[in-house]
Amino acid sequence: MSATVFLITPPFTQLNTPYPATAYLKGFLNTKNITAFQADLGIEVTLALFSKQGLQQMFNTAANREGAAPFTENTARIFALREDYINTIDEVVHFLQGKNPTLANLICKRDLLPEASRFAQLDDLNWAFGSMGIQDKAKHLATMYLEDLSDFISASIDPHFGFSRYAERLGRSANSFDGLYQALQQPYTYIDELLLAILAERMQQVQPKLVAISVPFPGNLYTSLRCGQWIKTHYPNVKVAMGGGFANTELRSLSDARVFEFYDFITLDDGEAPIENLIYHIEGKAPVETLKRCFTLVDGKVTYFNNQLCTDYKQGQVGTPDYSDFLLDKYISAIEIVNPMHSLWSDGRWNKLTMAHGCYWGKCTFCDISLDYIQRYEPITAQILCDRMETIIAQTGQNGFHFVDEAAPPALMRALALEILRRKLVVSWWTNVRFEKSFTLDLCLLLKAAGCIAVSGGLEVASDRLLELIQKGITVAQVARVNRNFTEAGIMVHAYLMYGFPTQTTQETIDSLEMVRQMFKAGVLQSAFWHQFAMTAHSPVGLNPDIYGVKKDTETLGSFANNDIAFTDSTGTDHETFGFGLKKSLLNFMHNLCLDDPLQNWFDFKVPKTKIAPDYIVNALLEAEPTTFKPNAKIVWLGKAPLVEEFTKSKKGNQWQMASLTFQTKKETFNIKTSLPEGEWLATILEKLSVSHLKTTTLQEVKESYEAAGLEDFELFWDNKPISAMNKIGLLRL
């Protein structure tokens, strides 16, 4: 199993699917014939901990702790029920891995699993899941059971522990390395011991020259440092590199040399060129000056190298993500909170891909648009994307995809959907979008036909004044109409919502909540989540705070992480006080509850009445969208050939030769009647418009074909019923 590079994701990220960074890098290294092995140590530690043997050791550790604070009422209850946890843990994990689905009925009867404080916070399960959602209900109960155990671990054994993060508080906004450094001098925690035992086994198997540790989030940072510390102690000749989202955003001004007691190198931004150059350097084939976007220690000082002669690889050159080595059948599907999009995120195993590097919009003022991962926009062709999808399906046996784009470009989504349909791929997928007017109903119907099940996008502050300040390039009314198109097509819509943006007033916060309430009531929004605005160093707001009416609390740069910036808003509004009420209201709105309640009910302090008209969203949805299409609009037919039958229509002694066209769809039989010449022409043109053809036909070409057949009044025929209603069965104008 020996490999040149050992790619590691340290604990913890998601439990249901591997974080994709190492799969992307392994796919690239395959193209260079560089052997690599990868491991998600998060899922491996989770499975070691949440097992019969793991819980026995954990409870024994808790029983023998010296000088620890006494158990709380909740931890004492869990400890008293420890035999029930030990005897059920393996069955619960197998159920969440999809290996024992019949256990769901027993779990839902509420007699099998011990219950502690997490169950006291439980939603009404019939309200949340209905009478038929037995599997989801059981997953939610089983997740609460694991969360109870997680609470016990953090309260009694290891205060750093969290289900999808570890020691996150130490990693988040750590301007100074002091806290982390001090923690890393302490004896190993119980989780450390589990992690390092697994790491030792993997290092013995792989025998790498380079260990590359991906740290996407603050909650992976501490464990990555522990891994680096252990490797440098036990394998002093093996080099350790760190990269990933945390480094890309937080460590761009790193100067603390102590960090390099744990890592030898830290790379920034896209990892392909940096890791290739690192390997050449480690093998003695290139000097240190050739490193690409890389920090290392030179004569005791943190030094940054960026070989300008080395360019980044194009997205078509980086290879297909490689998911081999992962324990794909052992991931855990959990449902932590009752939110449709969050359950998509945590339930089921999704293959992760990217349609385009960077963001095609790249203007939002709260976003890190000055950084490479946003700034450099480079799409991939639909053909390459589908090739990669087919390769990954063959490798993993899974046909669900999460496209992790910052904002997937509508034109590429259209091309991808057409390519999926041409290849007759059976896939389901979801992605992030910008709610722009390009998402017409017909485009949304195409995406749905190609397997798109959900989209998420930023409605952000739901205020036109603030959306303009953000430079989002959308309005609330436009978002409502786009969301209606997705919803009518059968695609779930999740909105990212923001409060506390600079200069946002209390009135605007309440008005944005009213906009959201109206969207839920109108049925054009199914899921949402509120986030409080955070000012980051690489965003336009962080770079130019004066323009946005905020002031940095300090100009001092830390020697370690520098991204989140503490600031004071000139309005003086205490934004944090709104968080609980905003989130509580959403939980109810998502279940179609309390949609007519006064907004004051969600807050335990006085708030102003909304100034938004109660029918604002309804009126926005009534505004007619343009129905005329440009001559170069693409016309696509997704359906099957119709059955054409000739008949005679008589009226007041006159007779006309007519055509009856019957279309069979998966759900219904659809019939239209036209004149015989029109019907015969329509049947012929539909075959030409079929999605199976590589060449698409424009509206102008359709019109020319119609007129060449000797028919008149094309617009009258094409833009009115029954033809205009045929988009529901697959005649799309794109």
C-alpha positions in Angstrom: 0.0 0.0 0.0 3.0 2.3 0.0 2.5 5.7 -1.6 4.4 8.8 -2.3 1.7 11.0 -0.7 -0.7 10.3 2.1 -3.7 12.7 1.9 -5.6 13.2 5.2 -8.8 14.9 6.2 -8.6 15.1 10.0 -11.6 14.9 12.3 -14.3 16.1 12.0 -16.3 17.2 8.9 -19.5 15.5 7.7 -20.4 12.0 8.8 -22.4 11.1 5.7 -19.9 11.7 2.9 -16.2 12.4 2.5 -15.1 16.0 2.3 -13.9 16.1 -1.4 -10.6 18.0 -1.2 -8.4 14.9 -1.0 -10.4 13.1 -3.7 -9.8 16.1 -6.0 -6.1 16.0 -5.2 -5.8 12.3 -5.7 -7.6 12.6 -9.0 -5.0 15.2 -10.1 -2.0 13.1 -8.8 -3.4 10.2 -10.9 -2.8 12.3 -14.0 0.9 12.7 -13.0 1.3 9.0 -12.2 2.1 10.0 -8.6 0.8 7.3 -6.1 -1.4 8.6 -3.3 -3.5 7.1 -0.6 -6.2 9.0 1.2 -8.1 8.7 4.5 -11.0 10.4 6.2 -9.8 10.1 9.7 -13.1 11.8 10.9 -15.3 8.9 10.0 -12.7 6.4 11.2 -12.5 8.0 14.6 -16.3 8.3 14.8 -16.8 4.6 14.1 -14.1 3.6 16.6 -15.8 5.8 19.3 -19.4 4.9 18.5 -19.0 1.2 18.8 -19.5 -1.3 21.6 -15.8 -1.4 22.5 -15.5 2.3 22.1 -18.3 3.1 24.5 -17.1 0.6 27.0 -13.7 2.3 27.0 -15.3 5.7 27.1 -17.5 5.0 30.1 -14.6 3.3 31.9 -12.6 6.5 31.3 -15.4 8.6 32.7 -15.7 6.3 35.8 -12.0 6.6 36.5 -11.5 10.3 36.0 -9.7 12.0 38.9 -10.3 15.5 40.1 -13.1 16.1 37.6 -16.2 18.1 38.3 -19.2 15.9 39.4 -21.7 14.7 36.8 -24.5 17.0 35.9 -28.0 15.6 36.1 -27.9 14.9 32.4 -24.5 13.2 32.4 -25.4 11.2 35.5 -28.5 9.9 33.7 -26.4 8.9 30.6 -23.8 7.2 32.8 -26.5 5.3 34.7 -27.9 4.1 31.4 -24.5 3.1 30.0 -25.3 -0.5 29.5 -28.3 0.5 27.3 -26.0 2.6 25.2 -23.3 -0.1 24.9 -25.9 -2.8 24.0 -27.6 -0.7 21.2 -24.7 1.4 19.7 -23.7 -1.1 17.0 -27.2 -1.6 15.8 -27.9 2.2 15.7 -24.7 2.8 13.7 -25.6 0.0 11.2 -29.0 1.5 10.8 -27.6 4.9 10.1 -25.2 3.3 7.5 -28.3 1.9 5.7 -27.5 -1.7 6.6 -30.4 -2.4 8.9 -33.5 -0.4 7.7 -36.0 -2.6 9.5 -34.8 -1.2 12.8 -36.6 2.0 12.0 -40.0 0.7 13.3 -38.5 -0.3 16.6 -36.6 3.0 17.1 -39.8 4.9 16.4 -41.7 3.1 19.1 -39.4 4.9 21.6 -38.6 1.8 23.7 -35.3 0.8 22.2 -33.0 3.8 22.7 -32.1 5.5 26.0 -33.1 9.1 26.0 -31.4 12.1 27.7 -31.6 15.9 27.3 -31.5 16.0 23.5 -34.9 14.3 23.4 -36.4 17.0 25.6 -35.8 19.4 22.7 -37.4 17.1 20.2 -40.0 18.4 17.8 -43.4 16.9 17.5 -42.4 14.0 15.2 -45.7 13.6 13.5 -45.6 17.4 12.8 -42.0 17.1 11.5 -42.2 13.9 9.5 -45.9 13.0 9.0 -47.3 9.6 9.4 -45.2 8.0 6.6 -41.7 9.2 7.2 -40.6 6.2 9.4 -37.0 6.0 8.1 -36.5 9.8 8.5 -38.1 9.8 11.9 -35.9 7.0 13.1 -32.8 8.7 11.7 -33.7 11.8 13.6 -34.2 9.8 16.9 -31.0 7.9 16.3 -29.2 11.2 15.7 -30.5 12.6 19.0 -29.2 9.4 20.7 -25.7 10.1 19.3 -26.0 13.7 20.2 -26.7 12.8 23.8 -23.5 10.7 23.8 -21.7 13.6 22.3 -22.9 15.8 25.1 -21.6 13.3 27.6 -18.2 13.2 26.0 -17.8 16.9 25.9 -19.1 17.4 29.5 -17.2 14.5 31.1 -14.2 13.4 29.0 -13.2 15.8 26.3 -14.5 19.4 26.3 -13.2 19.9 22.7 -15.5 17.2 21.2 -18.2 18.1 18.8 -20.0 15.9 16.2 -18.8 17.6 13.0 -16.0 19.7 14.6 -13.3 19.3 17.2 -11.8 22.1 19.3 -13.5 24.6 17.0 -13.4 27.4 19.6 -9.6 27.1 19.6 -9.4 27.4 15.9 -12.0 30.0 15.2 -10.6 33.5 14.9 -7.4 32.5 16.6 -5.4 35.7 15.9 -2.7 34.3 18.2 -1.4 30.8 18.2 -0.9 30.8 22.0 -4.2 29.0 22.9 -3.7 26.2 20.4 0.0 25.9 21.2 -0.7 25.5 24.9 -3.5 22.9 24.3 -1.0 20.9 22.1 1.5 20.7 25.0 -1.1 19.0 27.2 -1.5 15.2 27.5 -3.5 13.5 24.8 -7.2 13.6 25.2 -9.4 10.5 24.8 -10.2 11.5 21.2 -6.5 12.3 20.6 -5.7 8.7 21.6 -8.3 7.2 19.3 -7.1 9.4 16.4 -3.4 8.8 16.8 -3.9 5.0 17.1 -5.7 5.0 13.7 -3.1 7.4 12.3 -0.2 5.1 13.5 -1.8 2.2 11.7 -2.3 4.1 8.5 1.3 5.5 8.5 2.6 2.0 9.0 0.6 0.8 6.0 1.2 3.7 3.6 4.9 4.6 4.4 4.6 8.0 2.6 7.3 10.6 1.8 4.7 13.4 2.2 1.6 13.7 4.4 -0.8 16.4 3.0 -3.4 17.4 5.6 -6.5 19.2 4.3 -8.1 21.6 6.8 -11.3 23.0 5.4 -12.7 24.4 8.7 -11.6 25.7 12.1 -13.1 22.5 13.6 -10.4 20.5 11.8 -7.4 22.6 12.8 -6.5 21.2 16.3 -6.7 17.6 15.1 -4.5 18.4 12.1 -1.9 19.9 14.4 -2.1 16.8 16.6 -1.5 14.6 13.5 1.4 16.8 12.4 2.9 16.7 15.9 2.7 12.9 16.1 4.1 12.4 12.6 7.1 14.7 13.2 7.8 12.8 16.4 7.5 9.3 15.1 8.4 9.8 11.4 10.9 12.7 11.4 11.9 12.1 7.8 8.4 12.4 6.5 7.4 15.9 5.5 4.0 17.3 6.6 2.0 19.9 4.5 -1.2 21.6 5.4 -3.7 23.3 3.1 -7.4 23.8 2.5 -10.1 26.3 3.2 -8.8 27.4 6.6 -5.3 28.2 5.3 -6.8 29.9 2.2 -8.8 32.4 4.3 -7.1 32.6 7.7 -3.4 32.1 7.3 -2.4 34.4 4.4 -0.4 36.7 6.8 1.1 33.9 8.9 4.2 34.8 10.8 4.3 32.6 14.0 7.2 30.2 13.5 5.9 27.8 16.2 3.3 26.6 13.7 6.1 24.8 11.9 6.8 22.6 14.8 3.7 20.8 13.5 3.9 21.3 9.7 6.8 21.7 7.3 4.8 23.5 4.6 1.5 25.4 4.4 0.0 25.9 0.9 -2.7 28.4 -0.2 -5.5 28.2 -2.8 -5.8 25.5 -5.4 -3.7 22.6 -4.3 -2.7 20.9 -7.6 0.3 23.0 -8.7 1.6 23.5 -5.1 1.5 19.8 -4.2 3.2 18.8 -7.4 6.0 21.3 -6.8 6.2 20.2 -3.2 6.7 16.6 -4.2 9.5 17.6 -6.6 11.2 19.6 -3.9 10.9 16.8 -1.3 12.4 14.3 -3.8 15.3 16.7 -4.3 14.4 17.6 -7.9 13.7 21.3 -7.3 15.0 24.0 -4.9 12.8 25.6 -2.3 12.4 28.7 -4.4 10.3 26.8 -6.9 7.5 26.2 -4.4 4.1 27.6 -5.4 2.0 29.6 -2.9 3.8 28.0 0.0 4.9 29.0 3.5 7.9 27.2 5.1 10.5 28.0 7.7 13.9 29.3 6.4 16.6 30.0 9.1 13.9 30.1 11.8 11.7 32.6 9.9 8.4 32.1 8.2 9.0 32.6 4.5 6.5 32.6 1.6 7.4 31.3 -1.8 5.3 31.8 -4.9 7.0 30.6 -8.1 5.5 33.0 -10.7 6.8 30.9 -13.6 4.5 28.0 -12.4 0.9 28.5 -13.6 -2.2 26.8 -12.2 -3.7 24.0 -14.1 -6.9 24.5 -16.1 -10.0 22.8 -14.7 -10.1 20.5 -17.7 -6.6 19.3 -16.8 -6.9 18.4 -13.1 -8.5 14.9 -13.6 -11.6 13.3 -12.1 -12.0 13.2 -8.3 -10.9 9.8 -7.1 -13.0 8.4 -4.2 -11.0 5.2 -3.8 -9.6 4.3 -0.4 -12.5 5.9 1.5 -14.8 3.6 3.5 -17.7 4.6 1.4 -20.1 2.0 2.8 -19.5 3.1 6.4 -20.6 6.7 6.3 -23.5 7.7 8.6 -26.7 9.4 7.5 -28.0 11.6 10.2 -30.9 14.1 10.5 -29.9 16.5 13.2 -32.4 19.3 12.6 -35.7 19.3 10.9 -34.8 21.4 7.9 -35.2 20.0 4.3 -31.9 21.3 3.0 -29.9 20.4 6.1 -31.2 16.9 5.8 -30.0 16.8 2.2 -26.6 18.0 3.5 -26.3 15.3 6.2 -28.5 12.4 4.9 -27.2 10.1 2.2 -23.8 10.0 0.5 -23.3 12.6 -2.2 -20.4 12.6 -4.7 -19.0 16.1 -4.9 -18.0 17.9 -8.1 -17.5 21.4 -9.3 -19.0 22.9 -12.4 -16.8 26.0 -12.4 -13.9 27.3 -10.4 -14.7 30.6 -8.8 -17.8 32.7 -9.1 -19.2 34.1 -12.4 -20.8 37.0 -10.5 -17.9 37.9 -8.1 -19.3 41.2 -6.8 -21.0 40.5 -3.4 -19.4 42.8 -0.9 -19.6 40.4 2.0 -17.8 37.7 0.1 -14.0 37.0 -0.2 -14.0 38.1 -3.8 -10.3 39.1 -3.7 -9.3 35.5 -3.1 -8.5 33.1 -5.9 -11.2 30.6 -5.0 -13.8 33.2 -5.8 -12.0 35.6 -8.1 -10.7 33.3 -10.8 -13.7 32.1 -12.7 -13.2 29.1 -15.0 -16.0 26.8 -16.1 -15.7 23.2 -17.3 -17.5 21.9 -20.4 -20.6 19.9 -19.9 -19.0 17.0 -21.7 -16.1 16.8 -19.3 -18.5 17.1 -16.3 -20.6 14.2 -17.6 -17.5 12.2 -18.3 -16.4 12.7 -14.6 -19.9 11.9 -13.4 -19.9 8.6 -15.2 -16.4 7.7 -13.9 -17.4 8.5 -10.3 -20.7 6.5 -10.6 -18.7 3.5 -11.9 -16.2 3.9 -9.0 -18.6 4.6 -6.1 -21.9 3.0 -7.2 -23.6 6.2 -6.1 -25.4 8.5 -8.6 -26.2 11.4 -6.4 -24.1 14.6 -6.9 -23.6 17.8 -4.9 -22.0 20.5 -7.1 -20.1 22.6 -4.6 -19.9 25.7 -6.7 -20.0 29.2 -5.2 -22.8 29.9 -7.7 -23.4 27.5 -10.6 -23.7 29.4 -13.9 -27.1 29.1 -15.5 -25.7 28.6 -19.0 -23.5 25.7 -17.9 -26.4 24.2 -15.9 -28.4 24.2 -19.1 -25.6 22.6 -21.1 -25.0 20.0 -18.3 -28.7 19.2 -18.2 -28.9 18.6 -21.9 -25.8 16.4 -21.8 -27.2 14.3 -19.0 -30.4 13.8 -20.9 -28.6 13.0 -24.2 -26.5 10.3 -22.3 -29.6 9.0 -20.5 -27.9 9.2 -17.2 -30.1 8.5 -14.1 -28.7 11.0 -11.6 -29.9 13.3 -8.8 -28.1 16.5 -8.0 -28.2 19.8 -6.2 -26.1 22.9 -6.2 -25.8 26.6 -5.1 -27.2 29.3 -7.5 -27.6 33.0 -7.7 -31.4 33.7 -8.0 -31.2 35.5 -11.3 -33.8 36.0 -14.0 -32.1 33.5 -16.3 -33.9 30.8 -14.3 -37.1 30.8 -16.4 -39.7 28.2 -15.8 -38.6 26.3 -18.9 -35.0 26.2 -17.8 -36.1 25.0 -14.4 -38.2 22.2 -16.0 -35.1 21.2 -18.0 -33.0 21.0 -14.9 -35.7 18.9 -13.1 -35.8 16.5 -16.0 -32.0 16.1 -15.8 -32.2 15.2 -12.1 -31.9 18.5 -10.3 -33.7 18.1 -7.0 -32.8 21.2 -5.0 -31.0 24.6 -5.2 -29.7 26.9 -2.5 -29.0 30.5 -3.0 -28.6 33.8 -1.2 -31.6 36.0 -0.6 -29.3 37.4 2.1 -30.9 40.5 3.8 -34.2 40.4 1.8 -34.1 44.2 1.4 -33.7 46.0 -1.9 -31.6 48.8 -0.3 -29.2 46.4 1.3 -29.1 44.0 -1.7 -27.9 47.0 -3.7 -25.3 47.7 -1.1 -24.2 44.1 -1.2 -24.1 44.4 -5.1 -26.0 41.2 -5.3 -27.6 42.2 -8.6 -31.0 40.9 -7.7 -34.2 42.3 -6.1 -36.6 40.6 -3.6 -39.4 40.5 -6.2 -37.0 38.9 -8.7 -36.0 36.2 -6.2 -39.7 35.5 -5.5 -40.4 34.9 -9.2 -37.3 32.8 -9.7 -38.2 30.7 -6.7 -41.7 30.2 -8.1 -40.2 28.9 -11.3 -38.0 26.4 -9.4 -41.0 25.4 -7.2 -43.4 24.9 -10.0 -40.8 22.7 -11.7 -40.6 20.6 -8.6 -37.1 21.7 -7.4 -36.8 22.5 -3.7 -35.5 26.0 -2.9 -33.4 26.9 0.1 -32.5 30.5 0.9 -29.4 31.7 2.7 -30.5 34.6 4.8 -28.4 37.2 6.5 -29.0 39.7 9.3 -26.6 42.3 10.8 -25.2 43.6 7.5 -23.5 47.1 8.0 -26.1 49.9 8.4 -29.0 47.4 8.6 -31.6 48.9 10.9 -34.0 47.2 13.3 -36.8 48.2 10.9 -35.0 46.5 8.0 -34.5 43.3 9.9 -38.2 43.1 10.7 -39.1 44.0 7.1 -36.7 41.2 5.8 -38.5 38.7 8.1 -41.8 39.8 6.6 -40.5 39.3 3.1 -39.4 35.8 4.1 -42.8 35.1 5.8 -44.6 36.1 2.7 -42.5 33.9 0.5 -43.2 30.9 2.7 -46.9 31.7 2.7 -46.9 32.0 -1.1 -45.3 28.6 -1.3 -42.2 29.7 -3.3 -39.7 28.9 -0.5 -39.3 25.6 1.2 -36.2 25.9 3.4 -34.0 28.7 4.7 -31.4 29.5 7.4 -30.4 32.8 9.0 -26.7 33.6 9.4 -25.4 36.7 11.2 -23.1 38.8 9.1 -19.4 38.3 9.7 -16.9 40.8 8.3 -13.9 39.1 6.7 -10.5 40.5 5.8 -10.7 39.7 2.1 -14.2 41.0 1.4 -14.9 44.5 0.0 -16.5 45.4 3.4 -13.4 44.2 5.3 -11.1 45.9 2.9 -13.0 49.2 2.8 -15.1 49.3 6.0 -15.6 53.1 6.0 -17.6 52.9 2.8 -20.1 50.6 4.5 -20.4 52.6 7.8 -18.5 50.3 10.0 -15.2 50.6 11.9 -12.7 47.9 12.7 -12.2 47.4 16.4 -8.4 47.1 15.8 -6.0 47.4 12.9 -3.5 45.0 14.4 -2.8 41.9 12.5 -2.3 38.7 14.5 0.6 36.4 13.9 -1.6 33.4 13.2 -5.2 33.5 11.8 -6.5 36.7 10.3 -9.9 36.6 8.6 -12.9 37.4 10.9 -12.7 41.1 11.9 -14.4 42.5 15.0 -16.2 45.7 14.1 -18.6 48.4 15.3 -21.7 49.3 13.2 -22.4 53.0 13.0 -26.2 52.3 13.5 -25.5 50.9 17.0 -28.1 48.2 16.4 -27.6 45.1 18.6 -28.0 42.5 15.8 -27.3 39.5 18.0 -30.5 39.9 19.9 -32.6 39.1 16.8 -30.9 35.7 16.2 -33.1 33.4 18.3 -36.4 35.0 17.1 -35.4 34.9 13.4 -34.5 31.2 13.6 -37.5 30.2 15.7 -39.8 31.9 13.1 -38.1 30.0 10.3 -38.6 26.6 12.0 -42.3 27.3 12.1 -42.6 28.7 8.6 -40.9 25.6 7.2 -43.7 23.5 8.6 -46.4 25.9 7.4 -47.2 27.1 10.9 -47.8 30.5 12.3 -47.6 32.2 8.9 -50.2 34.7 9.9 -48.9 35.4 13.4 -47.7 39.0 14.2 -43.9 39.2 13.8 -43.7 40.6 17.4 -44.5 37.1 18.6 -41.1 35.8 17.7 -39.2 38.3 19.9 -39.2 38.8 23.7 -38.5 42.5 23.2 -40.4 45.3 21.5 -39.8 45.4 17.7 -41.4 47.9 15.2 -44.2 46.9 12.9 -43.3 45.9 9.4 -43.6 48.6 6.7 -43.9 46.0 3.9 -47.3 45.7 2.3 -49.0 42.4 3.3 -49.4 41.5 -0.4 -46.0 42.5 -1.6 -44.8 39.1 -2.7 -48.2 38.1 -4.1 -48.2 41.2 -6.3 -44.6 40.5 -7.3 -45.6 37.0 -8.5 -48.6 38.5 -10.4 -46.2 40.7 -12.5 -46.1 39.2 -15.9 -42.7 37.8 -17.0 -41.7 38.4 -20.6 -43.3 35.9 -22.9 -41.5 36.8 -26.1 -38.3 34.9 -26.9 -35.3 36.0 -28.9 -34.9 34.4 -32.3 -31.7 32.6 -31.1 -33.5 31.0 -28.2 -32.9 27.2 -28.2 -36.0 25.0 -28.6 -35.7 21.5 -27.1 -38.2 18.6 -27.0 -37.7 16.1 -24.1 -40.7 13.9 -24.9 -41.5 11.0 -27.2 -43.0 11.1 -30.6 -46.8 11.7 -30.5 -49.4 9.4 -32.0 -51.0 11.5 -34.9 -54.5 10.7 -35.9 -56.4 12.5 -38.7 -60.1 13.4 -38.2 -62.7 15.7 -39.8 -64.2 18.6 -38.0 -67.6 19.9 -39.2 -69.3 23.2 -38.3 -72.2 24.8 -40.1 -71.7 22.8 -43.2 -68.0 23.4 -43.4 -65.4 20.7 -42.9 -61.7 20.9 -41.9 -59.1 18.2 -41.9 -57.7 18.1 -38.4 -55.0 16.3 -36.5 -55.1 14.8 -33.0 -51.7 14.5 -31.4 -51.5 12.2 -28.3 -48.4 12.4 -26.1 -47.6 9.8 -23.4 -45.6 11.1 -20.5 -44.5 9.2 -17.4 -47.4 10.7 -15.5 -50.2 11.5 -17.9 -51.6 11.4 -21.4 -51.7 14.8 -23.1 -53.6 15.6 -26.2 -53.8 18.6 -28.5 -55.7 19.2 -31.7 -54.5 21.3 -34.6 -55.2 21.6 -38.3 -53.8 18.7 -40.2 -50.9 20.6 -41.9 -49.9 22.1 -38.6 -50.1 18.7 -36.8 -48.0 17.0 -39.4 -45.5 19.8 -39.3 -45.4 19.7 -35.5 -44.8 15.9 -35.4 -41.9 16.3 -37.8 -40.3 19.3 -36.1 -40.5 17.7 -32.7 -38.3 14.8 -33.9 -35.7 17.4 -35.1 -36.0 19.2 -31.7 -35.3 16.0 -29.7 -32.8 16.4 -26.9 -31.0 13.3 -28.3 -29.6 15.5 -31.1 -26.2 17.1 -30.5 -27.2 20.2 -32.5 -29.9 22.4 -30.9 -32.4 24.3 -33.0 -33.2 28.0 -32.6 -36.6 29.6 -32.5 -35.7 31.3 -35.8 -35.0 28.0 -37.4 -38.3 26.6 -36.1 -40.1 29.6 -37.6 -38.4 29.1 -41.0 -39.3 25.5 -41.0 -43.0 26.4 -40.3 -43.1 28.9 -43.1 -41.3 26.6 -45.5 -44.1 24.1 -44.9 -46.5 26.8 -46.4 -48.1 27.6 -43.0 -49.0 31.1 -41.9 -49.1 33.2 -38.6 -46.2 31.4 -36.8 -46.4 33.6 -33.7 -50.2 33.0 -33.4 -49.7 29.3 -33.6 -46.5 29.0 -31.4 -47.2 31.5 -28.6 -50.7 30.5 -27.8 -52.4 27.3 -26.5 -52.1 24.5 -26.9 -48.5 24.9 -28.0 -47.6 27.3 -25.3 -48.7 24.8 -22.6 -46.5 22.0 -24.0 -43.6 23.1 -21.8 -45.2 21.0 -19.0 -44.6 17.9 -21.2 -41.2 18.8 -22.5 -41.3 21.4 -25.2 -38.9 24.0 -23.8 -37.8 27.4 -24.8 -34.3 28.0 -23.4 
